[in-house]
Amino acid sequence: MSVTKPPEHEFELVRNTSVPPDAPKGDIESAHLREGLETSAAVANNPWQAPQRSWRYTACAASLGLIILALILALCFTQMVSWKQKYYEISFQVVGDWGRDGLDNQTLVAAAMGKAARDLDFIISTGDNFYEVGLTSVQDPQFKTSFMDVYTASTLQVQWHGVLGNHDYGELWLENQTGIPQPSNCPNTYRDTECSYGPLAQLDQRLADRDWRWHLERSYTLSLANGHVELFFIDTSPFVEDYQTAVWSVNEGGILQQSWQANMKELEVRLARSKAKWKIVIGHHPIKSQLQEFPEVGMALGPLMEEYGVQAYFCGHEHNLQYLHKEGEPTHYVVSGGGSQVGNYGNGTGPDLLMFHPGSGFVQCLLTPKQLRVDFMSINEEQPIFRTHVNV
């Protein structure tokens, strides 16, 4: 089989036609050098004449670098967002049994709260908000004299989340009287149904029109930190047996119109459904306290605290500050009822009682994903008189 040789011109090298083939070697090298310089100058004047392969490599490397940089920035942003979602600091104060027109140390407690406050998110009221009989109407002047005119510090201009106490139900211990009289401080333009003893005025949304900070419901839940923290507020007065037969139990919206069994079931449902890491319950009456005053409250609510892993229960009613905890139990019990008047509420001894302060004061808290710091504050000291930590 014969093989045909390709045409000769396909194998010829391209020579510089400006140099004769028989020119001396030095002339050939000089010509090639001149040609190279001319080519380099032309490329410099017109970059698009640069070799396409080199340009493509450069563009590819630049694109790859931009892609890598974008991926790194996206990863950093995702991690930063995830960290912010998982980490939080919630600062709040807890005060109870306070509303006395600024008297009986109430103004002193308010001043101490203002000084101690550091970037507060909210304030919790554990009930008995207005003495002695709560508010009788939305226009009751005591809302101004016991709340608006007292907690005036700039650091306390945050939302207040409260619960009802027994005095907020219009507690009147009247002797030799079978009915409840009409309040004497009713506005002239109000009908009898708009002004009466009972909790309805404090539950009225129109109070928030007088002061935007006010928020109070019978029982409710606050979800914080993207659901990692939940606060459960419950009305405990219907649980107390003595209140069922009191003359003031018939007040409008009062004790006899409530069901402690329904309150308990509602709280249990909310606790059972909660996916929060932190579960904190707020009520007025103690589950545990130095006096152990209301065993029926503890019997009803205590088992729920343990079953659903509630880390803390805040309350008031007893006019002092207390901290109780039993080793091995999940729930830490904090009594913050020193918002104004104090009195003879025990001698500071009792089961599981780790701190007892008989004077006026409040509690300041800082909650993070791993820890709840609880500082017990007195009107006589700028620093905490006692500090404890609840860990998860």
Long-range contacts (C-beta under 8 A, 24 or more apart in sequence): 85-226, 86-228, 86-369, 87-368, 87-369, 88-224, 88-225, 88-228, 88-229, 88-367, 88-368, 88-369, 89-366, 89-367, 89-368, 90-121, 90-224, 90-225, 90-229, 90-365, 90-366, 90-367, 90-368, 91-118, 91-119, 91-120, 91-121, 91-364, 91-365, 91-366, 91-367, 92-120, 92-121, 92-122, 92-123, 92-124, 92-364, 92-365, 92-367, 93-117, 93-120, 93-123, 93-124, 93-362, 93-363, 93-364, 93-365, 94-123, 94-124, 94-126, 94-282, 94-314, 94-334, 94-336, 94-362, 94-363, 94-364, 94-365, 95-123, 95-124, 95-125, 95-126, 95-336, 95-338, 95-339, 95-362, 95-363, 96-125, 96-126, 96-127, 96-128, 96-165, 96-284, 96-315, 96-316, 96-317, 96-336, 96-337, 96-338, 96-339, 97-126, 97-127, 97-128, 97-165, 97-316, 97-317, 97-319, 97-337, 97-338, 97-339, 97-340, 97-341, 98-125, 98-128, 98-129, 98-146, 98-339, 98-340, 99-128, 99-129, 99-130, 99-131, 99-142, 99-146, 99-147, 99-339, 99-340, 100-131, 100-146, 100-340, 100-341, 101-142, 101-145, 101-146, 102-145, 102-146, 102-149, 102-150, 103-340, 104-340, 104-341, 105-340, 105-341, 105-342, 105-360, 105-379, 106-146, 106-150, 106-339, 106-340, 106-341, 107-150, 108-360, 108-379, 109-338, 109-339, 109-340, 109-360, 109-361, 109-362, 109-379, 110-150, 110-151, 110-152, 110-153, 110-156, 111-153, 111-379, 112-361, 112-362, 112-377, 112-378, 112-379, 112-382, 113-151, 113-153, 113-156, 113-362, 113-377, 114-151, 114-152, 114-153, 114-154, 114-155, 114-156, 115-153, 115-155, 115-382, 116-364, 116-375, 116-377, 116-382, 117-153, 117-155, 117-156, 117-364, 118-155, 120-155, 120-156, 120-158, 121-158, 122-158, 122-159, 122-160, 122-161, 123-156, 123-158, 123-159, 123-160, 123-161, 124-160, 124-161, 124-162, 124-231, 124-282, 124-314, 125-160, 125-161, 125-162, 125-163, 125-216, 126-162, 126-163, 126-165, 126-282, 126-283, 126-284, 126-314, 126-315, 126-316, 126-317, 126-336, 126-337, 127-162, 127-163, 127-164, 127-165, 127-166, 127-167, 127-168, 127-283, 127-284, 127-315, 127-316, 127-317, 128-165, 128-166, 128-167, 128-168, 128-284, 128-316, 128-317, 128-337, 129-162, 129-164, 129-165, 129-167, 129-168, 129-202, 129-216, 130-167, 130-168, 130-202, 131-167, 131-340, 132-167, 132-171, 133-167, 133-170, 133-171, 133-172, 133-183, 133-197, 134-167, 134-168, 134-169, 134-170, 134-171, 134-197, 134-198, 134-199, 134-201, 134-202, 135-168, 135-201, 135-202, 135-207, 136-170, 136-183, 136-185, 136-186, 136-195, 136-196, 136-197, 136-201, 137-183, 137-185, 137-186, 137-187, 137-190, 137-194, 137-195, 137-201, 138-194, 138-201, 138-204, 138-206, 138-207, 138-210, 139-187, 139-190, 140-185, 140-201, 141-185, 143-207, 143-210, 143-211, 144-210, 147-211, 147-214, 148-210, 148-211, 157-213, 158-213, 159-213, 159-215, 160-213, 160-214, 160-215, 160-216, 161-215, 161-216, 161-222, 161-231, 161-233, 161-282, 162-202, 162-214, 162-215, 162-216, 162-233, 163-216, 163-233, 163-234, 163-235, 163-236, 163-282, 163-283, 163-284, 164-199, 164-202, 164-203, 164-216, 164-218, 164-235, 164-237, 164-284, 165-237, 165-284, 165-316, 165-317, 166-237, 166-240, 166-243, 166-284, 166-285, 166-317, 168-199, 168-202, 169-197, 169-198, 169-199, 169-237, 169-243, 169-248, 169-251, 169-254, 169-255, 170-196, 170-197, 170-198, 170-199, 170-248, 170-251, 170-254, 171-246, 171-248, 172-197, 172-247, 172-248, 173-246, 173-247, 173-248, 174-247, 174-248, 177-247, 178-247, 179-247, 180-247, 180-248, 180-250, 180-251, 193-252, 196-251, 196-252, 197-248, 197-251, 197-252, 198-251, 198-252, 198-253, 198-254, 199-251, 199-253, 199-254, 200-252, 200-253, 203-253, 218-258, 218-263, 219-263, 219-266, 219-267, 221-270, 223-276, 227-275, 227-276, 228-276, 228-277, 228-278, 228-369, 229-276, 229-277, 229-278, 229-280, 229-367, 230-274, 230-276, 230-278, 230-279, 230-280, 231-280, 231-281, 231-282, 232-267, 232-270, 232-271, 232-279, 232-280, 232-281, 232-282, 232-310, 233-281, 233-282, 233-283, 234-263, 234-267, 234-281, 234-282, 234-283, 234-301, 235-263, 235-283, 235-284, 236-263, 236-283, 236-284, 236-285, 236-297, 236-301, 236-315, 237-284, 237-285, 238-263, 239-263, 239-264, 239-285, 239-294, 239-296, 239-297, 239-300, 239-301, 240-285, 240-294, 240-296, 240-297, 241-296, 260-300, 264-300, 264-301, 264-304, 267-301, 267-304, 268-304, 268-308, 271-304, 271-307, 271-308, 271-310, 272-308, 274-308, 277-369, 277-392, 278-311, 278-367, 278-372, 278-392, 279-308, 279-309, 279-310, 279-311, 280-310, 280-311, 280-312, 280-313, 280-314, 280-372, 281-305, 281-310, 281-312, 281-313, 281-314, 282-313, 282-314, 282-315, 283-313, 283-314, 283-315, 284-315, 284-316, 284-317, 285-315, 285-317, 286-315, 286-317, 286-318, 286-333, 286-335, 287-313, 287-315, 287-333, 288-313, 288-324, 288-333, 288-352, 289-315, 289-317, 289-318, 289-322, 289-324, 289-333, 289-335, 289-350, 290-318, 290-320, 290-322, 290-324, 290-335, 290-345, 290-346, 290-348, 290-349, 290-350, 290-353, 290-356, 291-318, 291-345, 291-346, 291-350, 292-350, 292-351, 293-317, 293-318, 305-330, 305-331, 306-330, 306-331, 311-372, 311-390, 311-392, 312-372, 312-374, 312-390, 314-363, 318-345, 318-346, 319-343, 319-345, 320-345, 320-346, 320-356, 320-357, 320-358, 320-359, 321-355, 321-356, 321-357, 321-359, 321-361, 321-362, 321-363, 321-376, 321-378, 321-386, 322-353, 322-355, 322-356, 322-357, 323-353, 323-354, 323-355, 323-374, 323-376, 323-386, 323-388, 324-350, 324-352, 324-353, 324-354, 325-352, 325-354, 325-388, 326-351, 326-352, 332-374, 332-388, 332-390, 334-363, 334-374, 336-361, 336-362, 336-363, 338-362, 354-388, 355-386, 355-388, 357-385, 357-386, 361-385
